[in-house]
């Protein structure tokens, strides 16, 4: 995690899974509102989530050609936006929507928005959950591209974490709200999700009790839809042969007549 408390150096967003910009709106922007600017770089192309944690705060991000690549405008709560950025230098300008508010603190979280490729063998999303605070719910957004459809179960390593996957029309196609990690549940008792080829978006909401940044893993595991919980009691051919052999041995032992040995003096 990178905590940027002052613009004493230029951070590289590509080198950290999570970055945070902090500062004060001690300058005056072009519209007359209190403002501040910070510069960062990107060394490899990627998609990033930008989340302003303060109310009534505007953020404008420009590239080195002074083109606006994304804007964020928070009102009564935190707000976020995503942008795909190529290698280069960028400037984030923070300004207050309320011009009479005076100098205020601000903080903005930046996380990499992963684009996960789902094949017939499944897929895994790796991320770092951030503790909620300052109006920030800790929600993460990611993109899933399903190239081979199928039936899957989900396995998330962080307990009390909610997640939902939506198709391009915003319809929820998979979701979980479990108090346990998926790994603690019986595989054959987990719900299955049928995913057709296409692009999906996912939101991940970490538990409100989270106290520090925590790595997590969310996997989609291929599942044979014909399997059921009764399959747990089904025997393989080898298991059946061994069991029948053991039964025959027990039966033979129970039917065998006891033998006695006498000793003549």
C-alpha positions as CSV (number, residue, x, y, z in Angstrom):
1,X,0.0,0.0,0.0
2,X,1.2,3.5,-0.8
3,X,0.2,6.4,1.4
4,X,0.9,9.7,-0.3
5,X,0.7,12.4,2.4
6,X,2.6,15.1,0.5
7,X,3.6,15.7,-3.1
8,X,7.3,15.3,-2.3
9,X,7.7,12.6,-5.0
10,X,5.7,11.3,-7.9
11,X,4.1,8.0,-7.1
12,X,3.7,5.2,-9.7
13,X,0.2,3.7,-9.5
14,X,1.4,0.6,-11.5
15,X,3.8,-0.4,-8.6
16,X,1.1,-0.8,-5.9
17,X,-2.2,-2.5,-5.6
18,X,-3.5,0.3,-3.4
19,X,-2.5,4.0,-3.2
20,X,-4.0,6.9,-1.2
21,X,-3.6,10.6,-1.9
22,X,-4.0,12.9,1.1
23,X,-3.7,16.7,1.3
24,X,-5.4,20.0,2.1
25,X,-7.2,22.4,-0.3
26,X,-4.8,25.3,0.5
27,X,-4.7,26.7,-3.1
28,X,-7.3,28.4,-5.2
29,X,-8.6,26.8,-8.4
30,X,-9.6,28.3,-11.7
31,X,-13.2,28.6,-10.5
32,X,-12.2,30.4,-7.3
33,X,-12.8,27.4,-5.0
34,X,-10.2,26.0,-2.6
35,X,-8.2,23.4,-4.4
36,X,-5.0,21.3,-4.5
37,X,-3.2,19.2,-7.2
38,X,-1.1,16.1,-7.0
39,X,0.9,14.3,-9.8
40,X,1.3,10.6,-10.4
41,X,2.6,8.3,-13.1
42,X,1.5,5.1,-14.7
43,X,4.2,2.8,-16.1
44,X,2.0,0.2,-17.7
45,X,-1.5,0.4,-19.2
46,X,-4.3,-0.6,-16.8
47,X,-7.7,0.3,-15.4
48,X,-8.0,2.0,-12.1
49,X,-10.7,2.9,-9.6
50,X,-10.5,6.4,-8.1
51,X,-12.6,7.0,-5.0
52,X,-12.8,10.4,-3.3
53,X,-13.7,9.9,0.4
54,X,-14.9,13.4,1.2
55,X,-18.3,15.0,0.6
56,X,-18.9,17.9,-1.8
57,X,-15.4,17.4,-3.4
58,X,-14.6,17.4,-7.1
59,X,-11.7,15.6,-8.7
60,X,-10.4,16.2,-12.2
61,X,-7.7,14.0,-13.6
62,X,-5.7,15.1,-16.7
63,X,-3.0,13.5,-18.8
64,X,0.3,15.2,-19.8
65,X,-1.5,16.7,-22.9
66,X,-3.9,18.4,-20.5
67,X,-6.8,16.2,-21.6
68,X,-9.4,15.2,-19.0
69,X,-9.4,11.4,-18.5
70,X,-11.9,11.2,-15.7
71,X,-13.9,13.4,-13.2
72,X,-15.4,12.6,-9.9
73,X,-18.0,14.7,-8.1
74,X,-19.0,13.7,-4.6
75,X,-22.1,15.1,-2.8
76,X,-23.5,13.8,0.5
77,X,-21.3,10.6,0.3
78,X,-18.1,9.2,-1.2
79,X,-18.0,8.9,-5.0
80,X,-15.9,6.9,-7.4
81,X,-15.0,6.6,-11.1
82,X,-12.9,4.3,-13.2
83,X,-10.5,5.1,-16.0
84,X,-8.2,3.2,-18.3
85,X,-4.8,4.8,-18.3
86,X,-1.8,4.3,-20.5
87,X,1.8,5.0,-19.5
88,X,2.5,8.6,-18.7
89,X,2.2,11.4,-16.2
90,X,-1.2,12.6,-14.8
91,X,-2.4,15.4,-12.5
92,X,-5.3,15.1,-10.1
93,X,-6.9,18.4,-9.1
94,X,-9.1,18.4,-6.0
95,X,-11.5,21.3,-5.5
96,X,-14.4,22.0,-3.1
97,X,-17.9,22.2,-4.4
98,X,-18.8,24.5,-1.6
99,X,-16.7,27.6,-2.0
100,X,-17.4,29.0,1.4
101,X,-16.1,25.9,3.3
102,X,-12.5,27.1,3.6
103,X,-9.5,24.8,3.7
104,X,-10.4,21.1,4.1
105,X,-8.6,17.8,4.2
106,X,-9.1,15.4,1.4
107,X,-8.2,11.8,0.6
108,X,-8.6,9.7,-2.5
109,X,-8.1,5.9,-2.8
110,X,-6.8,4.3,-6.0
111,X,-7.0,0.6,-6.7
112,X,-6.2,-1.4,-9.8
113,X,-9.4,-2.6,-11.5
114,X,-8.6,-6.1,-12.6
115,X,-9.9,-7.5,-15.9
116,X,-10.3,-11.2,-15.2
117,X,-10.5,-13.8,-18.0
118,X,-12.8,-16.7,-17.4
119,X,-12.2,-19.9,-19.3
120,X,-13.6,-23.4,-19.0
121,X,-11.0,-24.0,-16.2
122,X,-12.4,-21.1,-14.2
123,X,-10.7,-17.9,-13.0
124,X,-9.3,-16.2,-9.9
125,X,-9.5,-12.5,-8.8
126,X,-6.9,-11.4,-6.4
127,X,-7.3,-8.1,-4.5
128,X,-6.8,-6.2,-1.3
129,X,-9.8,-5.3,0.8
130,X,-9.5,-1.9,2.5
131,X,-11.2,-1.0,5.8
132,X,-14.2,1.3,5.4
133,X,-13.8,4.8,6.8
134,X,-14.5,8.5,6.2
135,X,-17.6,7.7,4.2
136,X,-15.8,5.1,2.1
137,X,-17.6,1.7,2.1
138,X,-14.5,-0.1,0.7
139,X,-16.5,-1.2,-2.4
140,X,-14.3,-2.5,-5.2
141,X,-15.2,-2.9,-8.9
142,X,-13.7,-5.4,-11.3
143,X,-14.4,-6.7,-14.8
144,X,-14.8,-10.3,-15.8
145,X,-14.6,-11.5,-19.4
146,X,-16.1,-14.9,-19.9
147,X,-14.6,-16.5,-23.1
148,X,-15.9,-20.0,-22.3
149,X,-19.3,-20.3,-20.7
150,X,-20.2,-23.0,-18.2
151,X,-21.4,-23.7,-14.7
152,X,-19.3,-22.5,-11.8
153,X,-19.3,-22.3,-8.0
154,X,-17.5,-19.4,-6.2
155,X,-14.8,-19.6,-3.5
156,X,-13.9,-16.4,-1.7
157,X,-11.3,-16.4,1.1
158,X,-12.6,-13.4,3.1
159,X,-15.5,-14.1,5.5
160,X,-18.5,-11.7,5.7
161,X,-17.8,-10.3,2.3
162,X,-20.6,-9.5,-0.1
163,X,-20.1,-9.7,-3.9
164,X,-22.3,-9.5,-7.0
165,X,-21.6,-10.1,-10.7
166,X,-23.8,-8.2,-13.3
167,X,-24.1,-8.7,-17.0
168,X,-23.9,-5.8,-19.5
169,X,-27.5,-5.0,-18.9
170,X,-27.0,-4.7,-15.1
171,X,-28.8,-8.0,-14.3
172,X,-27.2,-9.9,-11.3
173,X,-26.1,-13.3,-12.5
174,X,-24.2,-14.4,-9.4
175,X,-24.0,-13.1,-5.9
176,X,-23.1,-14.1,-2.3
177,X,-23.7,-12.8,1.1
178,X,-22.3,-15.4,3.4
179,X,-21.1,-15.2,7.0
180,X,-18.5,-17.8,6.2
181,X,-15.8,-18.1,3.6
182,X,-16.9,-20.2,0.7
183,X,-14.0,-22.5,1.5
184,X,-15.8,-23.5,4.7
185,X,-18.9,-24.7,2.8
186,X,-19.5,-28.1,1.3
187,X,-18.5,-27.9,-2.4
188,X,-21.6,-29.8,-3.5
189,X,-23.9,-27.7,-1.4
190,X,-22.7,-24.4,-2.8
191,X,-25.0,-22.5,-5.3
192,X,-24.0,-22.8,-9.0
193,X,-23.9,-20.0,-11.5
194,X,-24.3,-20.4,-15.2
195,X,-22.2,-17.9,-17.1
196,X,-22.5,-17.3,-20.8
197,X,-19.7,-15.8,-22.8
198,X,-19.5,-12.0,-22.5
199,X,-18.3,-9.2,-20.3
200,X,-19.5,-8.9,-16.7
201,X,-18.8,-6.3,-13.9
202,X,-18.3,-7.3,-10.3
203,X,-18.6,-5.4,-7.0
204,X,-16.9,-6.6,-3.9
205,X,-18.0,-5.2,-0.5
206,X,-15.6,-6.2,2.4
207,X,-16.9,-6.6,6.0
208,X,-17.5,-3.4,7.9
209,X,-15.4,-4.9,10.8
210,X,-12.2,-4.9,8.7
211,X,-9.4,-3.2,10.6
212,X,-6.5,-3.2,8.2
213,X,-5.9,-3.9,4.5
214,X,-6.4,-7.6,3.8
215,X,-5.5,-9.7,0.8
216,X,-8.3,-11.9,-0.6
217,X,-9.0,-14.3,-3.4
218,X,-12.2,-14.9,-5.2
219,X,-12.2,-17.9,-7.6
220,X,-14.8,-19.4,-10.0
221,X,-14.5,-23.2,-10.0
222,X,-16.0,-25.3,-12.8
223,X,-18.8,-27.5,-11.6
224,X,-20.6,-30.4,-13.2
225,X,-24.3,-29.4,-12.9
226,X,-25.3,-33.1,-12.8
227,X,-23.5,-33.6,-9.4
228,X,-25.6,-33.4,-6.3
229,X,-25.0,-33.7,-2.6
230,X,-26.0,-37.4,-2.9
231,X,-22.8,-37.8,-4.9
232,X,-20.9,-37.7,-1.7
233,X,-22.2,-41.2,-0.9
234,X,-21.5,-42.7,-4.3
235,X,-18.7,-45.3,-4.4
236,X,-16.0,-45.7,-7.0
237,X,-15.4,-49.1,-8.5
238,X,-12.3,-49.7,-6.5
239,X,-14.1,-48.7,-3.2
240,X,-17.0,-51.0,-4.0
241,X,-14.6,-54.0,-4.6
242,X,-12.7,-53.4,-1.4
243,X,-15.9,-53.0,0.6
244,X,-17.4,-56.2,-0.8
245,X,-14.2,-58.1,-0.1
246,X,-14.2,-56.8,3.5
247,X,-17.8,-57.9,3.9
248,X,-17.0,-61.4,2.7
249,X,-14.1,-61.7,5.1
250,X,-16.3,-60.6,8.0
251,X,-19.0,-63.1,7.0
252,X,-16.4,-65.9,6.7
253,X,-15.0,-65.1,10.1
254,X,-18.4,-65.2,11.7
255,X,-19.3,-68.5,10.1
256,X,-16.1,-70.3,10.8
257,X,-16.3,-73.0,13.6
258,X,-14.1,-72.4,16.6
259,X,-11.2,-75.0,16.9
260,X,-9.9,-76.5,20.2
261,X,-6.6,-77.9,21.0
262,X,-6.2,-80.6,23.6
263,X,-3.0,-81.7,25.3
264,X,-2.5,-85.2,26.3
265,X,-0.3,-85.9,29.2
